């Protein structure tokens, strides 16, 4: 097209019918876009929604994963307060319970997990989260040697998640508890390297909150020097007591297999291990004593009940 022809085409006046046709086409196009976006909003609303809770939740979760629990909990609480309708509010509640486990507040964590189950049971989309909560509850009950509580949670796990690791581990634990309940006094191995007189172990039967009690455990080698060992005590004991001093000093103290281990070097002469414990909470507690060597636990069948009163 020549410059002259182009200028004449541009100079042509727009007729009313042409304008109407152009506006009609524009209206159809805009309507189609509005309709498309409306359908997308209904079918995939997540594309149009920015969840402002994600940022603070992620920060809190990173703190939990790096075991900075005391800082994670306030951030989780802010997520719940500021964004109560967000999916992250529920995740923050789980994070708070997990953090309390890390802080050693097991009873509080159990109550928080229980309250979460009421929400998780009503939403099929949260099945994985429910499994995580039930598995953590089972672990806490196992560590507390609470067979009744463990059995109740295990029944829910077995019913809803029969082929999971938590259920397989739970069956092993219940079988072991059943076997132990049928044996009043386990026989010690023939080559057991210690001499332990259960009657010589001193454990007070009663205490008041604020009292410091002393537990005495005489040990002697059966022959030559013994291997390194741990005295294993049940974790629920420490819900009612805190340790003030253990003499001689253990090499380390660690929690595993539902017990607290006081780890010592091997001995070649008799020794008295004394533990001073501060009674901090009323209730009935059990002092169980076993021996661990090279990751094998020898059940001694030694158990004493301690009643703590206000």
PALUM-47396 format. One line per 8 residues: their letters; for each residue x, y, z of N, C-alpha, C. Coordinates in pm, whole numbers. Layout:
a) X:Y:Z:X:Y:Z:X:Y:Z | ...
REM end
This chain:
xxxxxxxx) 87:-119:0:0:0:0:90:123:0 | 55:218:-89:134:341:-98:101:431:18 | 188:530:40:163:625:147:32:698:125 | -2:723:3:-128:793:-27:-247:708:11 | -242:577:-26:-354:486:5:-369:470:155 | -255:460:225:-261:442:370:-322:564:436 | -283:682:389:-339:803:452:-488:815:428 | -535:772:307:-680:775:280:-754:676:367
xxxxxxxx) -693:558:394:-759:457:478:-773:506:620 | -668:572:669:-674:623:806:-770:739:819 | -791:807:709:-879:923:714:-1025:888:703 | -1055:763:672:-1197:725:659:-1267:741:793 | -1382:795:797:-1457:810:922:-1506:674:972 | -1514:659:1106:-1567:535:1166:-1719:543:1166 | -1780:446:1106:-1926:447:1099:-1984:394:1228 | -2107:428:1263:-2171:375:1387:-2175:223:1389
xxxxxxxx) -2204:161:1273:-2211:15:1271:-2074:-47:1297 | -1970:15:1244:-1834:-36:1266:-1794:-23:1412 | -1832:92:1473:-1799:112:1614:-1871:11:1702 | -1997:-14:1669:-2075:-112:1748:-2012:-250:1738 | -1969:-284:1616:-1907:-416:1596:-1778:-429:1676 | -1701:-321:1675:-1574:-323:1750:-1598:-334:1900 | -1698:-257:1950:-1729:-261:2093:-1786:-396:2134 | -1864:-455:2040:-1922:-586:2070:-1810:-689:2086
xxxxxxxx) -1714:-685:1995:-1602:-778:2003:-1521:-760:2130 | -1500:-629:2167:-1426:-602:2291:-1502:-652:2413 | -1635:-632:2411:-1716:-678:2525:-1714:-829:2539 | -1719:-900:2424:-1716:-1046:2429:-1583:-1094:2485 | -1474:-1028:2440:-1340:-1067:2488:-1327:-1045:2638 | -1369:-926:2686:-1360:-897:2829:-1450:-991:2910 | -1569:-1019:2858:-1659:-1111:2928:-1600:-1249:2941 | -1535:-1294:2831:-1472:-1426:2834:-1361:-1431:2937
xxxxxxxx) -1282:-1321:2946:-1174:-1318:3045:-1228:-1319:3187 | -1334:-1241:3211:-1395:-1240:3344:-1450:-1377:3380 | -1517:-1441:3283:-1573:-1574:3307:-1463:-1676:3335 | -1353:-1669:3258:-1242:-1762:3277:-1180:-1745:3415 | -1157:-1618:3454:-1099:-1594:3586:-1193:-1636:3697 | -1324:-1616:3676:-1420:-1660:3777:-1418:-1810:3795 | -1410:-1883:3683:-1404:-2029:3692:-1276:-2074:3763 | -1163:-2010:3726:-1038:-2045:3792:-1042:-2016:3941
xxxxxxxx) -1107:-1905:3979:-1115:-1870:4121:-1195:-1973:4199 | -1304:-2023:4134:-1387:-2124:4201:-1316:-2258:4207 | -1252:-2295:4094:-1192:-2429:4087:-1055:-2435:4152 | -977:-2329:4142:-841:-2329:4199:-818:-2200:4276 | -887:-2183:4389:-876:-2056:4462:-736:-2029:4515 | -654:-2135:4531:-520:-2113:4585:-436:-2023:4495 | -471:-2021:4363:-395:-1936:4272:-418:-1788:4300 | -531:-1757:4365:-568:-1617:4386:-551:-1576:4532
xxxxxxxx) -501:-1667:4615:-492:-1637:4756:-346:-1645:4803 | -301:-1544:4865:-169:-1543:4927:-187:-1560:5077 | -140:-1672:5132:-157:-1698:5274:-44:-1628:5349 | -79:-1520:5416:21:-1440:5484:81:-1512:5605 | 20:-1624:5646:71:-1699:5761:195:-1781:5725 | 218:-1801:5596:327:-1891:5555:463:-1841:5604 | 489:-1711:5590:619:-1657:5629:651:-1678:5776 | 564:-1629:5868:595:-1649:6011:593:-1795:6052
xxxxxxxx) 506:-1877:5988:506:-2020:6021:640:-2084:5983 | 690:-2051:5865:816:-2108:5819:930:-2070:5913 | 929:-1946:5960:1033:-1902:6053:1026:-1982:6183 | 903:-2000:6235:887:-2078:6358:928:-2223:6338 | 890:-2280:6224:922:-2420:6197:1072:-2442:6186 | 1142:-2346:6126:1288:-2358:6117:1352:-2356:6256 | 1296:-2275:6345:1347:-2272:6482:1321:-2405:6553 | 1203:-2462:6530:1174:-2593:6590:1270:-2700:6539
xxxxxxxx) 1293:-2701:6407:1380:-2802:6348:1524:-2789:6394 | 1564:-2668:6432:1700:-2648:6484:1701:-2651:6637 | 1589:-2697:6697:1577:-2721:6841:1583:-2594:6925 | 1548:-2482:6865:1538:-2358:6942:1391:-2345:6983 | 1349:-2438:7068:1206:-2453:7097:1148:-2331:7169 | 1224:-2271:7260:1170:-2161:7339:1142:-2038:7253 | 1206:-2028:7138:1176:-1918:7046:1071:-1956:6943 | 1062:-2085:6912:964:-2130:6813:821:-2115:6865
xxxxxxxx) 800:-2146:6992:663:-2147:7046:596:-2010:7036 | 660:-1898:7077:593:-1767:7064:558:-1733:6919 | 642:-1771:6823:612:-1744:6683:494:-1827:6635 | 489:-1953:6677:373:-2036:6643:245:-1974:6701 | 253:-1925:6823:135:-1865:6887:88:-1741:6812 | 182:-1664:6757:144:-1546:6679:72:-1586:6551 | 116:-1694:6489:49:-1744:6368:-96:-1779:6399 | -118:-1848:6510:-254:-1889:6548:-341:-1767:6578
xxxxxxxx) -282:-1668:6647:-358:-1550:6685:-390:-1461:6564 | -292:-1443:6476:-310:-1350:6364:-384:-1412:6246 | -372:-1544:6228:-431:-1609:6111:-508:-1735:6153 | -612:-1719:6234:-681:-1837:6289:-747:-1925:6183 | -781:-1867:6066:-849:-1944:5962:-753:-2005:5861 | -624:-1980:5878:-525:-2034:5785:-496:-2181:5816 | -459:-2254:5712:-417:-2393:5733:-293:-2399:5821 | -215:-2292:5818:-92:-2290:5898:-121:-2279:6048
xxxxxxxx) -241:-2234:6085:-274:-2226:6227:-276:-2366:6289 | -331:-2463:6214:-332:-2601:6265:-190:-2657:6272 | -112:-2629:6169:27:-2676:6171:104:-2612:6286 | 71:-2487:6317:138:-2420:6429:103:-2486:6561 | -21:-2533:6577:-59:-2603:6699:22:-2732:6714 | 41:-2802:6602:124:-2923:6606:267:-2887:6643 | 316:-2777:6585:453:-2733:6614:473:-2698:6760 | 373:-2639:6824:383:-2605:6966:394:-2732:7049
xxxxxxxx) 310:-2832:7019:317:-2958:7093:452:-3026:7072 | 500:-3027:6948:631:-3087:6921:742:-3016:7000 | 733:-2883:7005:835:-2805:7076:831:-2832:7225 | 712:-2852:7280:703:-2883:7423:763:-3019:7454 | 752:-3113:7361:822:-3240:7379:973:-3215:7387 | 1022:-3133:7296:1164:-3101:7296:1210:-3032:7423 | 1120:-2955:7485:1153:-2886:7609:1136:-2975:7732 | 1091:-3099:7711:1072:-3191:7822:937:-3177:7891
xxxxxxxx) 846:-3098:7834:713:-3079:7893:617:-3181:7832 | 640:-3306:7868:570:-3417:7803:421:-3421:7836 | 385:-3393:7960:244:-3396:7997:166:-3287:7923 | 224:-3168:7914:160:-3059:7840:146:-3095:7693 | 251:-3153:7636:246:-3192:7495:138:-3296:7470 | 123:-3392:7561:19:-3493:7546:-121:-3430:7543 | -145:-3334:7632:-276:-3267:7633:-298:-3191:7503 | -194:-3130:7450:-207:-3055:7325:-233:-3150:7208
xxxxxxxx) -166:-3264:7206:-191:-3363:7101:-335:-3414:7109 | -384:-3438:7230:-522:-3487:7246:-622:-3388:7189 | -601:-3259:7216:-694:-3157:7165:-686:-3148:7012 | -570:-3176:6956:-556:-3174:6811:-632:-3287:6744 | -641:-3402:6810:-706:-3517:6749:-851:-3489:6715 | -920:-3410:6798:-1061:-3379:6772:-1076:-3309:6638 | -981:-3222:6603:-984:-3153:6474:-942:-3245:6361 | -838:-3321:6383:-782:-3405:6278:-875:-3520:6239
xxxxxxxx) -958:-3566:6332:-1046:-3680:6304:-1159:-3642:6209 | -1192:-3512:6200:-1307:-3469:6119:-1269:-3430:5977 | -1143:-3430:5942:-1098:-3386:5810:-1013:-3495:5748 | -1069:-3561:5645:-997:-3670:5580:-870:-3622:5513 | -865:-3494:5476:-747:-3439:5412:-628:-3426:5505 | -652:-3444:5635:-545:-3430:5734:-502:-3566:5790 | -525:-3671:5712:-496:-3806:5760:-348:-3823:5796 | -259:-3768:5714:-116:-3781:5742:-79:-3710:5872
xxxxxxxx) -138:-3593:5895:-110:-3519:6019:-163:-3595:6140 | -277:-3659:6126:-332:-3739:6236:-239:-3854:6270 | -183:-3917:6167:-88:-4026:6191:33:-3975:6269 | 86:-3860:6229:203:-3805:6298:174:-3777:6445 | 55:-3722:6472:18:-3690:6611:2:-3818:6692 | -68:-3917:6636:-88:-4043:6708:46:-4113:6733 | 136:-4111:6635:266:-4175:6652:346:-4107:6763 | 339:-3974:6769:411:-3902:6874:350:-3931:7011
xxxxxxxx) 217:-3938:7017:151:-3972:7144:193:-4111:7190 | 197:-4205:7097:237:-4341:7133:378:-4342:7189 | 467:-4264:7128:604:-4257:7177:612:-4200:7317 | 531:-4098:7345:532:-4039:7479:479:-4136:7583 | 369:-4205:7551:315:-4303:7645:415:-4417:7668 | 484:-4458:7563:584:-4565:7577:698:-4518:7668 | 746:-4395:7646:854:-4343:7728:812:-4327:7874 | 682:-4300:7895:630:-4285:8032:594:-4419:8095
xxxxxxxx) 617:-4528:8020:579:-4662:8067:431:-4669:8101 | 350:-4593:8029:205:-4591:8049:143:-4687:7947 | 135:-4813:7984:87:-4916:7892:-60:-4893:7857 | -139:-4847:7953:-282:-4825:7926:-301:-4714:7823 | -233:-4601:7844:-243:-4492:7748:-190:-4532:7612 | -79:-4605:7611:-21:-4650:7484:-119:-4741:7410 | -183:-4832:7482:-275:-4927:7418:-392:-4855:7352 | -443:-4751:7417:-556:-4675:7361:-516:-4606:7230
xxxxxxxx) -398:-4545:7229:-351:-4478:7108:-315:-4581:7001 | -253:-4690:7043:-214:-4793:6947:-336:-4851:6876 | -447:-4865:6946:-569:-4918:6883:-613:-4828:6768 | -601:-4696:6786:-637:-4603:6678:-539:-4613:6562 | -411:-4625:6594:-310:-4640:6489:-332:-4769:6410 | -355:-4877:6481:-370:-5007:6416:-493:-5010:6327 | -599:-4941:6369:-723:-4939:6291:-709:-4856:6164 | -647:-4738:6176:-643:-4645:6061:-516:-4658:5977
xxxxxxxx) -407:-4705:6038:-278:-4709:5967:-209:-4844:5992 | -269:-4954:5948:-221:-5088:5989:-82:-5124:5938 | -37:-5067:5827:90:-5109:5768:201:-5006:5786 | 197:-4934:5897:295:-4828:5919:402:-4871:6020 | 509:-4794:6022:619:-4822:6114:576:-4810:6259 | 490:-4712:6288:444:-4692:6426:369:-4814:6477 | 291:-4877:6391:215:-4996:6431:309:-5115:6450 | 405:-5130:6361:500:-5242:6376:580:-5227:6506
xxxxxxxx) 627:-5106:6534:701:-5082:6658:611:-5103:6780 | 485:-5062:6767:391:-5077:6879:366:-5221:6915 | 355:-5306:6815:334:-5449:6842:454:-5508:6917 | 574:-5468:6877:695:-5517:6946:693:-5473:7092 | 658:-5347:7115:654:-5294:7252:551:-5367:7337 | 430:-5387:7285:325:-5455:7362:362:-5600:7390 | 425:-5666:7294:469:-5804:7317:573:-5809:7429 | 664:-5710:7430:766:-5708:7536:704:-5681:7672
xxxxxxxx) 607:-5589:7677:539:-5560:7803:463:-5683:7855 | 402:-5755:7763:329:-5876:7802:425:-5980:7858 | 539:-5997:7792:637:-6096:7838:693:-6058:7975 | 719:-5928:7996:773:-5884:8124:672:-5902:8237 | 544:-5880:8206:441:-5894:8310:424:-6038:8354 | 465:-6132:8270:451:-6273:8303:574:-6329:8375 | 675:-6244:8392:798:-6288:8458:820:-6204:8582 | 813:-6265:8699:823:-6189:8824:966:-6145:8852
xxxxxxxx) 1063:-6230:8830:1203:-6196:8859:1291:-6256:8751 | 1338:-6176:8658:1419:-6231:8548:1548:-6291:8599 | 1588:-6399:8537:1715:-6464:8574:1830:-6386:8512 | 1933:-6361:8591:2049:-6288:8540:2135:-6381:8456 | 2202:-6328:8355:2290:-6413:8274:2400:-6475:8359 | 2446:-6592:8318:2548:-6663:8396:2678:-6583:8405 | 2708:-6508:8302:2833:-6430:8301:2810:-6283:8339 | 2703:-6256:8412:2672:-6118:8451:2788:-6065:8536
xxxxxxxx) 2850:-5952:8499:2977:-5910:8562:2961:-5835:8695 | 2836:-5821:8745:2815:-5748:8869:2753:-5838:8975 | 2779:-5801:9100:2704:-5857:9212:2613:-5746:9264 | 2483:-5772:9260:2385:-5673:9305:2292:-5741:9403 | 2284:-5687:9523:2194:-5739:9625:2071:-5648:9630 | 1956:-5693:9576:1837:-5608:9576:1799:-5560:9716 | 1823:-5642:9817:1787:-5603:9953:1874:-5491:10009 | 1991:-5469:9949:2081:-5364:9997:2054:-5229:9932
xxxxxxxx) 1969:-5227:9831:1937:-5101:9763:1838:-5023:9850 | 1869:-4898:9878:1787:-4815:9967:1710:-4713:9883 | 1576:-4720:9890:1489:-4626:9820:1380:-4582:9918 | 1373:-4454:9955:1267:-4409:10046:1129:-4437:9987 | 1035:-4470:10075:900:-4502:10029:812:-4378:10016 | 842:-4274:10093:759:-4154:10092:847:-4029:10091 | 787:-3920:10048:854:-3789:10049:747:-3682:10037 | 783:-3560:10070:696:-3446:10049:756:-3357:9941
xxxxxxxx) 670:-3285:9871:720:-3193:9769:819:-3097:9833 | 937:-3086:9773:1044:-3002:9828:1150:-3081:9901 | 1118:-3207:9938:1217:-3291:10006:1323:-3340:9908 | 1443:-3364:9959:1549:-3428:9882:1568:-3568:9939 | 1546:-3668:9856:1564:-3807:9900:1695:-3860:9844 | 1747:-3965:9907:1872:-4026:9860:1848:-4174:9832 | 1885:-4215:9713:1876:-4355:9672:2019:-4411:9668 | 2038:-4525:9733:2171:-4586:9740:2170:-4720:9668
xxxxxxxx) 2267:-4739:9579:2276:-4862:9499:2416:-4920:9514 | 2434:-5024:9597:2567:-5088:9609:2593:-5181:9489 | 2711:-5169:9432:2752:-5255:9321:2891:-5311:9351 | 2914:-5431:9301:3047:-5490:9315:3074:-5574:9191 | 3200:-5581:9147:3232:-5667:9033:3224:-5814:9073 | 3176:-5895:8980:3165:-6038:9009:3299:-6107:8994 | 3389:-6049:8915:3521:-6107:8897:3622:-5996:8883 | 3675:-5983:8761:3768:-5874:8734:3692:-5745:8706
xxxxxxxx) 3757:-5656:8635:3694:-5527:8605:3575:-5546:8512 | 3470:-5475:8542:3347:-5486:8461:3360:-5399:8336 | 3279:-5425:8235:3275:-5332:8121:3207:-5202:8162 | 3221:-5099:8077:3145:-4977:8099:2996:-5012:8100 | 2920:-4936:8177:2779:-4973:8195:2694:-4849:8222 | 2564:-4868:8213:2468:-4764:8251:2367:-4823:8348 | 2331:-4746:8449:2215:-4779:8531:2093:-4714:8467 | 1995:-4796:8434:1877:-4749:8361:1760:-4730:8458
xxxxxxxx) 1705:-4609:8458:1590:-4578:8543:1474:-4533:8454 | 1351:-4559:8495:1235:-4529:8411:1210:-4379:8402 | 1176:-4331:8283:1154:-4188:8261:1040:-4129:8345 | 929:-4200:8368:822:-4139:8448:865:-4093:8586 | 972:-4152:8640:1022:-4109:8770:1054:-3960:8770 | 1101:-3909:8658:1149:-3771:8652:1036:-3670:8629 | 914:-3721:8618:800:-3629:8621:777:-3579:8763 | 814:-3660:8861:795:-3622:9000:922:-3579:9072
xxxxxxxx) 1037:-3608:9011:1165:-3577:9075:1261:-3513:8974 | 1349:-3430:9026:1462:-3381:8946:1590:-3420:9019 | 1694:-3447:8943:1821:-3493:9000:1901:-3373:9049 | 1942:-3379:9175:2030:-3276:9229:2177:-3318:9218 | 2203:-3446:9247:2341:-3491:9243:2346:-3643:9233 | 2442:-3694:9157:2471:-3837:9151:2618:-3855:9183 | 2645:-3946:9275:2783:-3968:9318:2814:-4118:9313 | 2927:-4156:9250:3020:-4072:9173:2953:-4017:9047
xxxxxxxx) 3011:-3910:8993:2951:-3844:8877:2946:-3938:8758 | 2829:-3949:8694:2824:-4029:8571:2904:-3964:8460 | 2949:-4047:8367:3015:-3991:8248:2917:-3904:8169 | 2794:-3949:8162:2690:-3875:8091:2555:-3928:8133 | 2451:-3853:8098:2314:-3894:8124:2238:-3881:7991 | 2168:-3986:7952:2097:-3984:7824:1964:-4057:7837 | 1868:-4016:7754:1736:-4080:7751:1725:-4164:7624 | 1692:-4291:7639:1662:-4375:7523:1590:-4500:7570
xxxxxxxx) 1511:-4556:7478:1433:-4677:7506:1339:-4658:7625 | 1287:-4539:7641:1193:-4514:7749:1255:-4511:7887 | 1389:-4497:7892:1459:-4496:8020:1560:-4382:8021 | 1606:-4348:8142:1716:-4253:8157:1838:-4330:8204 | 1947:-4314:8130:2069:-4391:8157:2173:-4305:8226 | 2222:-4353:8340:2337:-4292:8406:2458:-4377:8365 | 2548:-4319:8290:2656:-4396:8229:2784:-4384:8311 | 2845:-4501:8340:2965:-4506:8424:3074:-4588:8356
xxxxxxxx) 3196:-4561:8396:3308:-4647:8353:3303:-4777:8432 | 3367:-4881:8378:3369:-5010:8447:3435:-4999:8584 | 3399:-5090:8674:3451:-5087:8811:3530:-5215:8838 | 3633:-5204:8924:3711:-5322:8964:3709:-5342:9115 | 3625:-5265:9184:3608:-5281:9329:3466:-5235:9365 | 3416:-5274:9483:3279:-5234:9521:3264:-5082:9526 | 3145:-5037:9491:3115:-4894:9490:2968:-4874:9528 | 2942:-4763:9594:2804:-4724:9624:2768:-4604:9536
xxxxxxxx) 2667:-4622:9456:2618:-4510:9374:2501:-4447:9447 | 2513:-4318:9472:2409:-4246:9546:2351:-4137:9458 | 2219:-4131:9457:2148:-4029:9379:2060:-3947:9471 | 2079:-3817:9470:1993:-3726:9546:1889:-3667:9451 | 1762:-3690:9483:1653:-3645:9398:1563:-3548:9474 | 1523:-3441:9407:1432:-3342:9465:1289:-3374:9424 | 1201:-3395:9522:1059:-3421:9493:993:-3290:9451 | 932:-3290:9332:878:-3165:9279:728:-3170:9248
xxxxxxxx) 668:-3290:9251:526:-3301:9215:464:-3418:9289 | 347:-3394:9347:278:-3500:9421:234:-3612:9327 | 237:-3733:9380:195:-3848:9301:269:-3973:9344 | 241:-4083:9275:308:-4210:9302:402:-4240:9186 | 528:-4265:9217:630:-4285:9115:704:-4417:9141 | 757:-4473:9036:825:-4601:9046:972:-4587:9009 | 1058:-4635:9098:1201:-4641:9068:1233:-4783:9022 | 1251:-4798:8890:1292:-4926:8832:1441:-4919:8803
xxxxxxxx) 1509:-5031:8819:1653:-5032:8796:1691:-5149:8707 | 1761:-5118:8596:1817:-5218:8506:1960:-5177:8473 | 2033:-5266:8408:2172:-5239:8370:2186:-5254:8219 | 2255:-5157:8159:2283:-5162:8015:2432:-5176:7993 | 2468:-5268:7903:2608:-5285:7864:2612:-5313:7715 | 2687:-5233:7641:2702:-5253:7497:2567:-5262:7426 | 2476:-5174:7468:2342:-5161:7408:2252:-5281:7436 | 2290:-5365:7530:2203:-5473:7577:2156:-5438:7718
xxxxxxxx) 2026:-5453:7742:1970:-5423:7875:1945:-5553:7949 | 1996:-5560:8071:1971:-5674:8160:1862:-5631:8259 | 1748:-5699:8253:1637:-5667:8342:1667:-5726:8480 | 1672:-5639:8581:1703:-5684:8716:1578:-5719:8797 | 1463:-5674:8752:1341:-5699:8828:1335:-5622:8958 | 1410:-5512:8967:1413:-5430:9090:1322:-5311:9070 | 1223:-5296:9156:1125:-5189:9141:1079:-5144:9280 | 1078:-5011:9301:1033:-4955:9428:934:-4841:9401
xxxxxx) 829:-4836:9480:729:-4731:9466:758:-4619:9565 | 746:-4494:9518:770:-4377:9604:646:-4288:9600 | 589:-4260:9715:470:-4174:9725:514:-4033:9764 | 480:-3935:9680:514:-3796:9708:385:-3722:9743 | 387:-3655:9857:270:-3580:9903:300:-3430:9906 | 195:-3350:9892:210:-3204:9899:254:-3161:10039
REM end
